[in-house]
Amino acid sequence: MSPKTAESGTTRGSSGAVTPARLAVLLLAALALTFVFENTRATRIRLLVPEVTMPLWTALLATGLIGALCGAYAMRRRG
């Protein structure tokens, strides 16, 4: 056993605990989704060369997902 687990008998962190950081992430996610779904009008977007028309919420959601994936990748590489 490592020194950290030998003292308390558990590993670091609780999977079910509600922490202020988790609450903040949930609040930010809810605000982001509200913002995305409030912007439903169609808009023109240039994707490198072609120009497409799509609902703004689709573009915002796709951009948010790409950002979340990049952030998760960076955190995984760091930790």
C-alpha distances in whole Angstrom, upper triangle without the diagonal:
4,7,8,6,6,10,11,9,10,10,13,16,18,20,23,23,27,26,29,29,29,32,33,32,34,37,38,37,40,42,42,43,46,47,47,49,51,52,54,57,58,57,58,55,55,53,53,57,58,58,57,58,55,54,52,49,48,48,46,44,44,43,40,38,39,37,34,34,34,32,29,29,29,26,24,25,24,21
4,5,5,6,9,11,10,10,9,11,15,17,19,22,22,26,25,27,26,27,30,31,31,32,35,36,36,38,40,40,41,44,45,45,47,50,51,52,55,56,56,56,53,53,51,51,55,56,56,55,56,53,52,51,48,47,47,45,42,42,41,39,37,37,35,33,32,32,30,27,27,27,24,22,23,22,18
4,6,5,7,9,10,11,10,11,15,18,20,23,22,25,24,27,26,27,30,31,31,33,35,36,36,39,41,41,42,45,46,46,48,50,51,53,56,57,57,57,55,55,52,53,57,58,58,57,58,55,54,52,49,48,48,46,44,43,42,40,38,39,37,34,34,33,31,29,29,28,25,24,25,23,20
4,6,6,7,8,8,7,8,11,14,17,19,19,22,20,23,22,23,26,27,27,29,32,32,33,35,37,37,38,41,42,43,44,47,48,50,53,54,54,55,52,52,50,51,54,55,55,54,55,52,51,48,46,45,45,42,40,40,40,37,35,36,34,31,31,31,28,26,27,26,23,22,23,21,18
4,6,6,5,5,5,8,11,13,16,18,18,21,21,24,23,23,26,28,28,29,32,33,33,35,37,38,39,41,43,43,44,47,48,50,53,54,54,55,52,53,51,51,55,56,56,55,55,52,51,49,46,45,45,43,40,41,40,37,36,36,35,31,31,32,29,26,28,27,24,23,24,23,19
4,6,5,8,9,11,15,16,19,21,21,24,24,27,27,27,30,31,31,33,35,36,36,39,41,41,42,45,46,46,48,51,52,54,57,58,58,59,56,57,54,55,59,59,60,58,59,56,54,53,50,49,49,47,44,44,44,41,39,40,38,35,35,35,33,30,31,31,27,26,28,26,22
4,6,8,10,11,14,16,19,21,20,23,22,25,25,26,28,30,30,32,34,35,36,38,40,41,42,44,46,46,48,50,52,54,57,58,58,59,56,57,55,56,59,60,60,59,59,56,55,53,50,49,49,47,44,45,44,41,40,41,39,36,36,36,33,31,32,31,28,27,29,27,23
4,5,8,9,12,13,16,17,17,20,20,23,23,23,26,28,28,29,32,33,33,35,37,38,39,41,43,44,45,47,49,51,54,56,56,57,54,55,53,54,58,58,58,57,57,54,52,50,47,47,47,45,42,43,42,39,38,39,37,34,34,35,32,29,31,31,27,26,28,27,23
4,7,10,12,13,15,17,17,21,21,24,24,24,27,29,29,30,32,34,34,36,38,39,39,42,43,44,45,47,49,51,54,55,56,57,54,55,53,54,58,58,58,56,57,53,52,50,47,47,47,44,42,42,42,39,37,38,37,34,34,34,32,29,30,31,27,26,28,27,23
4,7,9,9,12,14,14,17,18,21,21,20,23,25,25,26,29,30,30,32,34,35,35,38,40,40,41,44,45,47,50,52,52,53,51,51,49,50,54,54,54,53,53,50,48,46,43,43,43,41,38,39,38,35,34,35,33,30,30,31,28,25,27,27,24,23,25,24,20
4,6,8,10,13,13,17,17,20,19,19,22,24,23,24,27,28,28,30,33,33,33,36,38,38,39,42,43,45,48,49,49,50,48,48,46,47,51,51,51,50,50,47,45,44,41,40,40,38,35,36,35,32,31,32,30,27,27,28,25,22,24,24,20,19,21,20,16
4,7,10,12,12,15,14,17,16,16,19,21,20,22,24,25,25,28,30,30,31,34,35,35,37,39,41,43,46,47,47,48,45,46,44,45,49,49,49,48,48,45,43,41,39,38,38,36,33,34,33,30,29,30,28,24,25,25,22,20,22,21,18,17,20,18,14
4,7,9,8,11,10,13,13,12,15,17,17,18,21,22,22,24,26,27,28,30,32,32,34,36,38,39,43,44,44,45,43,44,42,43,47,47,47,45,45,42,40,39,35,35,35,33,30,31,31,27,26,27,26,22,23,24,21,18,21,21,17,17,20,18,15
4,6,5,9,10,13,13,12,15,17,17,17,20,22,21,23,26,26,27,29,31,31,33,35,37,38,42,43,44,45,43,44,42,44,47,47,47,45,45,42,40,38,35,35,35,33,30,31,31,27,26,28,26,23,24,25,22,20,22,23,19,19,22,21,18
4,6,9,10,14,13,11,14,16,15,15,19,20,19,21,24,24,24,27,29,29,30,33,34,36,39,41,41,43,40,42,40,42,45,45,44,43,42,39,37,35,32,32,33,30,27,28,28,25,24,25,24,21,21,23,20,18,21,21,18,18,21,21,17
4,7,9,13,13,11,12,16,15,14,17,20,19,20,23,24,24,26,28,28,29,32,34,35,39,40,41,43,41,43,41,43,46,46,45,43,42,39,37,35,32,32,33,30,28,29,29,26,25,27,26,22,23,25,23,20,23,24,21,21,24,24,21
4,6,10,11,9,11,14,14,14,16,18,18,19,22,23,24,25,28,29,29,31,34,36,39,41,41,43,42,43,42,44,47,47,46,44,43,40,37,36,32,33,34,31,28,30,30,26,25,28,26,22,24,26,23,21,24,24,21,21,25,23,21
4,7,8,6,7,10,11,11,13,15,16,16,19,20,21,22,25,26,27,28,31,33,36,38,39,41,39,41,40,42,45,45,44,42,41,38,35,33,30,31,31,28,26,28,28,24,24,26,24,21,23,25,22,20,24,24,21,22,25,24,22
4,5,5,6,9,10,11,12,14,15,17,18,20,21,23,24,26,27,29,31,33,36,38,39,41,39,40,39,41,45,45,44,42,41,38,35,33,30,31,31,28,26,28,27,23,24,26,23,20,22,24,20,19,23,22,19,21,24,22,20
4,5,5,6,9,10,10,12,14,15,16,18,20,21,22,24,26,27,29,32,35,37,37,39,37,39,38,40,43,43,42,41,40,37,34,32,29,30,30,26,25,27,26,22,23,25,22,20,22,23,20,19,23,22,19,21,24,22,21
4,5,5,6,9,10,11,12,14,15,16,18,20,21,22,24,26,27,30,33,35,35,36,34,36,35,37,40,40,39,38,37,34,32,29,27,28,27,24,23,24,23,19,20,22,19,16,19,19,16,16,19,18,15,18,21,19,17
4,5,5,6,9,10,10,12,14,15,16,18,20,21,22,24,26,28,32,33,34,35,34,35,34,36,40,39,38,37,36,33,30,28,25,26,26,23,21,23,22,18,18,21,18,15,18,19,16,15,19,19,16,18,21,20,18
4,5,5,6,9,10,11,12,14,15,16,18,20,21,22,25,27,30,33,33,35,34,36,35,37,40,40,39,37,36,32,30,27,24,26,26,23,21,23,23,19,20,22,20,17,20,21,18,18,22,22,19,21,24,23,22
4,5,5,6,9,10,11,12,14,15,16,18,20,21,23,26,29,31,31,33,31,33,33,35,38,38,36,35,34,31,28,25,23,24,24,21,19,22,20,17,18,20,17,15,19,19,16,17,20,20,18,20,23,22,21
4,5,5,6,9,10,10,12,14,15,16,18,20,21,24,27,29,29,31,29,31,30,32,35,35,34,32,31,28,26,23,20,21,21,18,17,19,17,14,15,17,14,12,15,16,13,13,17,17,15,17,20,19,19
4,6,5,6,9,10,11,12,14,15,16,18,20,22,26,28,28,31,29,31,30,33,36,35,34,32,31,27,25,23,19,21,21,18,16,19,18,14,15,18,16,13,17,18,16,16,19,20,18,20,23,23,22
4,5,5,6,9,10,11,12,14,15,16,19,21,25,27,27,30,29,31,31,33,36,35,34,32,30,27,24,22,19,21,21,18,16,19,19,15,17,19,17,15,19,20,18,18,22,22,20,23,26,25,24
4,5,5,6,9,10,10,12,14,15,17,20,23,25,25,27,25,28,27,30,33,32,31,29,28,25,22,19,17,18,18,15,14,17,15,12,14,16,14,12,16,17,15,16,19,19,18,21,23,23,23
4,5,5,6,9,10,10,12,14,16,18,21,23,23,25,24,26,26,28,31,31,29,27,26,23,20,18,15,16,16,13,11,14,14,10,11,14,12,11,14,16,14,15,18,19,18,20,23,23,23
4,5,5,6,9,10,11,12,15,17,20,22,23,26,25,28,27,30,33,32,30,28,26,23,20,18,14,16,17,14,12,16,16,12,14,17,16,14,17,19,18,18,22,23,22,24,27,26,26
4,5,5,6,9,10,11,13,15,19,21,22,24,23,26,26,29,32,31,29,27,25,22,19,16,14,16,16,13,12,16,15,12,15,17,16,15,18,20,18,19,23,23,22,25,27,27,27
4,5,5,6,9,10,11,14,17,19,19,21,20,23,23,25,28,27,25,23,22,19,16,13,11,13,13,9,9,12,11,8,11,14,12,12,15,17,16,17,20,21,21,23,25,25,26
4,5,5,6,8,10,12,15,17,18,21,20,23,23,26,28,27,25,23,21,17,14,13,9,11,12,9,8,12,12,9,11,14,14,13,16,18,17,18,21,22,22,24,27,27,28
4,5,5,6,9,11,14,17,18,21,21,24,25,28,30,29,26,24,22,18,15,13,10,13,14,11,11,14,15,13,15,18,17,17,20,22,21,22,25,26,26,28,30,30,31
4,6,5,7,10,13,15,16,19,18,21,22,25,27,26,24,22,19,17,13,11,8,12,12,9,10,13,13,11,14,17,16,16,19,21,20,22,24,25,25,28,30,30,31
4,6,6,8,11,13,13,16,16,19,19,22,25,23,21,18,16,13,10,8,5,8,9,6,6,10,10,9,12,14,14,15,17,19,19,21,23,24,25,27,29,29,30
4,5,6,10,12,14,17,17,21,21,25,27,25,22,19,17,14,10,9,6,9,11,9,9,12,13,12,14,17,17,17,20,22,22,23,26,27,28,29,32,32,33
4,6,9,12,14,17,18,22,23,26,28,26,23,20,18,15,11,9,8,11,13,11,12,15,16,15,17,20,20,20,23,25,24,26,29,29,30,32,34,35,35
4,6,9,10,14,14,18,19,23,24,22,19,17,14,12,8,6,6,9,10,9,10,13,14,14,16,18,19,20,22,24,24,26,28,29,30,32,34,34,36
4,7,9,13,14,18,19,23,24,21,18,15,12,9,6,6,5,8,10,10,11,14,15,15,17,19,20,21,23,25,26,27,29,31,32,33,35,36,37
4,6,10,12,16,18,22,22,20,16,14,10,8,5,6,8,10,11,12,14,15,16,18,20,21,22,24,26,27,28,30,31,33,34,36,37,39,40
4,7,10,13,15,19,19,16,13,10,6,5,4,6,9,9,10,12,14,15,16,18,19,20,22,24,25,26,28,30,31,32,34,36,37,38,40
4,6,10,13,16,16,14,10,8,5,6,6,6,10,10,9,11,14,14,15,17,19,19,21,23,24,25,27,29,30,31,33,35,36,37,39
4,7,10,13,13,10,7,6,4,7,9,9,12,12,10,13,15,15,15,18,20,19,21,24,25,25,27,29,30,31,33,35,35,37,39
4,6,9,10,8,6,5,6,7,10,9,12,11,8,11,14,13,12,16,17,16,18,21,22,22,24,26,26,27,30,31,32,34,36
4,6,7,6,4,6,9,11,13,12,15,14,11,14,16,14,14,17,18,17,19,22,22,22,24,26,26,27,30,31,31,33,36
4,6,6,6,7,10,11,14,14,16,13,11,14,15,13,12,16,17,15,17,20,19,19,22,24,24,25,28,29,29,31,33
4,6,8,11,14,15,18,17,19,17,14,17,18,15,15,18,19,16,18,21,21,20,23,25,24,25,28,29,29,31,33
4,7,10,13,16,19,19,21,19,16,19,21,18,18,22,22,20,22,25,24,23,27,29,28,29,32,33,32,34,37
4,6,10,13,16,17,19,17,15,18,20,17,17,21,21,20,22,25,24,24,27,29,29,30,33,34,34,36,38
4,7,10,13,14,17,15,13,16,18,16,16,20,21,20,22,25,25,25,28,29,29,30,33,34,35,37,39
4,6,10,11,14,12,11,14,16,14,15,19,19,19,21,24,24,24,27,29,29,30,33,34,34,36,38
4,7,9,12,10,10,13,15,14,16,19,19,20,22,24,24,25,28,29,30,31,34,35,36,38,40
4,6,8,7,7,11,12,12,13,16,17,17,19,21,22,23,25,27,28,30,31,33,34,36,37
4,5,5,7,9,10,11,13,15,16,17,19,20,22,23,25,26,28,29,31,32,34,35,37
4,5,5,6,9,10,11,12,14,15,17,18,20,21,22,24,26,27,29,30,32,33,35
4,5,5,6,8,10,10,12,14,15,16,18,20,21,22,24,25,27,28,30,31,32
4,5,5,6,9,10,11,12,14,15,16,18,20,21,22,24,26,27,29,30,31
4,6,5,6,9,10,11,12,14,15,17,18,20,21,23,24,26,27,29,30
4,5,5,6,9,10,11,12,14,15,16,18,20,21,22,24,26,27,28
4,5,5,6,9,10,10,12,14,15,16,18,20,21,22,24,26,27
4,5,5,6,9,10,11,12,14,15,16,18,20,21,23,24,26
4,5,5,6,9,10,11,12,14,15,17,18,20,21,23,24
4,5,5,6,9,10,10,12,14,15,16,18,20,21,22
4,5,5,6,9,10,10,12,14,15,16,18,20,21
4,5,5,6,9,10,11,12,14,15,17,18,20
4,5,5,6,9,10,11,12,14,15,16,18
4,5,5,6,9,10,10,12,14,15,16
4,5,5,6,9,10,10,12,14,15
4,5,5,6,9,10,11,12,14
4,5,5,6,9,10,11,12
4,5,5,6,9,10,11
4,6,5,6,9,10
4,5,5,6,9
4,5,5,6
4,5,5
4,6
4
